[in-house]
Amino acid sequence: SACRLCIMRKLPSVLARTLTSGTSGSPGLPDMSEVRRKLRDIVGASTNWRDHVQAMQERKALHTLLAKRQEDLPPRRMKDSYLEVILPLGSQPEIREKYLNVHNSVRFGRILEDLDSLGVLICYTHTKQEMQPRSPLSIVTALVDKINLCQKIIHPDCDIKFTGNVSWVGKTSMEVKMHMLQLHDGDYSPVLDATFVMVARDPENKRPAFVNPLIPESPEEEEIFKQGELNKMRRIDFSTASLLKMAPTAEERNIVHDIFLNTLDTRQEGEGTVSFQSRKLPPNSVWMEDAKLKALQICHPEERNIFNRIFGGFLMRKAFELGWATACSYGGSRPFIVSVDDIMFQKPVEVGSLLLLSGQVCYTENNYIQVRVHSEVYNANTREHHTTNIFHFTFISENEVPQVVPKTYGGKYPIKSMLYLDGKRHFTAVMKEI
């Protein structure tokens, strides 16, 4: 199972392993409210929505502090950005309610919000310059590469510890590896590993900005850094082979054709009268068009980030909750999240936007349900829709689930078949990981 395999996997970071093993208490560690307060201080963000325009205007003057070349910035080590943060669900019961779901475990959507905030703070820690109380950089989440879980249940009454550090650096981007552990019987045990990619931009969040280079200090850190480079190449390869750019492979075309043949209704009279439109649903199957849910979110100022756009963690939480509901209604029993992968933040979401979310079951196998959530903003004035994110979630259900089947077929491989193949690709990639 995914649980057993995760425990066998070593934590990718030597820093995480040495600094978190066997520590029973967490005195003096910052909590998530401290993380968010630090982020506001670093960029000079206002806590008052009415003052945000002035606060952003004041950031423009920080342009002069940007480096002209990456070589002008001092190199950093992995341990320079290493952070530990506590989520005291056990020792501070008053914060538990916000994290609690109806199954008496922790809401994973809240964990996504916390990971997003922590990832940004880790990057600001990596790029911090002495003598500069405020950072000239606008650091934002570009991509959630992957989050793999190794525990089905996150307990609501045991302290959680997050650890993380910058693991790879390009010219203007940084990969962050984070780990989440939960306290049981005096020891912290692994719950999930996460890899995010952050980008640095100028004070107005308009153009890329250089970040400090990263110097690995040991063979293990060299390996971590090399893995960051391989992750980048893997993402490029995956994007290049995207079904939006290239035709399906011969094997994939056969899969779609087999599904088509399997759904032909041959019960008509006479030989040769079967048509493309004559379709029947195979036993224990569901048409893809009947396996989706939609949601609308009004983006209020309360959900803004330090740059007065809608907080990426909030978008992830809302997408996850719709994805979970889609998997729950499809499988008919409680689904558990196994993996999150390949979340690309394509466009920022402005405060006041109408956010439309569409959840679609796009692939199933045994107990697994692959859900794709498409997020777009609607501009009521121009009546235009713009895609902001695509989210991919892999769930495991308590029971075996029906097979999801694309109904459309034809020479141009209509959209449902493409969604099915894309879902299968993501599912296969996740299964290789775990």
Steps between C-alpha positions, in 0.01 A plus 500: 500500500598865469525519880752219531711621209527854633641385831761302307600814306763709674425867554671679210677753721779414742409819683143386559613163626762622746300789638165328551574147617387416849411851615197464722419862573537811286570789734569830332412394145299753299142408410307572179368838623863602559589385146230725353598794723863467385392496136303824547802663668740387226301670223344779707148379431213672676256301711234755406344451157440876457873571538619240250538740205729726701699201631556376144600850384766511770647175367582661165793684660666165577588459128846644568583209732463234227817326379601569139658153471470179698878504549463815711304308765673299777461120466289320758508152655199270544512539876481880466136470391406208726188571709296307752145607578254354747125455457403441865174306452574290809636762736262783394152350455349845424649496146368149429154602377638673189683180399230247585290313244181302552695170516693627806827534310689800364371692196764447233401826330625689809831315475534616138458861618769454765744337257455789256575765766796307636648448151499875437660576839774240437585678173507841671735347760728380217506844334516715815764775485650644815419866556180472292197487730270465197558274203488651150392160368144388439514123551198306377409133449547398137438127529417224742717227351375224728368419846510133596327379815595196704227516765130466421393679818642826640399509867330820624632482858875442449758772430625530142844617398591639159864510389647619173781667310593619152625192312582640154545847348491630142554863404162629616328187637541278806388148578389445861476161669271481802409218735213463740529283811256427780572432867411150624630345824772762534636468145427683176414262214475594128161595353587658163778632277438805281694664216405855397658734245503872582595790274648836596378817336560872539325707775197560276478130406547580131841364391729213608769584758827321585534285813802386698678192359499180707818312593462132603737408783496119510449201267140469624431868431660457154251219439206718616614785274544261204148367564371859475662529156348166396158615625528806276590285197216256578250788508628627165471152346149451641394838366654433157310171471174668613187391315446870428815493283542143375266225383444202732747213468407186305435319829271781621309503171441126543372555856246757379395282207455198728277708729300606194454141382406393852222762514346435156137393518480203264145402594354665191328302225691407191869474425687826439242729661714578807594870501745721688206642695373160622668475838434301815664523840700187596417335836631674813592816306411871499510741205757775558240768441307365802809512724551871559415775747519880474543780753507879502708711740488877548854614583474731801782719644527260795663243267772732367872429529778744593490642145124555507421226253302193604716269713617193305444279804134607508461404133659161574271444798186579301614283207589212732166515678313490169729217381430307821123554462521382136686183603262445795183528292652279229633220719214503751736476797762716673802568276850558637753723326808311376674761288477853363706575192571747224303804620603787273409854605438649155342835593456687827143532629395854590293590805135531393527232230233239442688171521343205315623152596420181308585158645514202263577133568724425204650159577433211739680178583396254775453724810674805349325810366691760298329842518579808293380839624494785251499852643408812303409859576202670346508872431140623525582820310665342194318164536835326442626180666870443572654176629706561815586148617469131421517273807567124500400289802536124552260350755459148634147392592401256773331279239572409139347765273321481163702553185467849354438494124535782243193501275620712210706353220603596149790577271598808699498324841252729676568659834368227734737242349789746538408566865491123557848450351640800687357362826655161428838665440485685832386188684784292351755765599369507859507119530866500390579750777337310785 
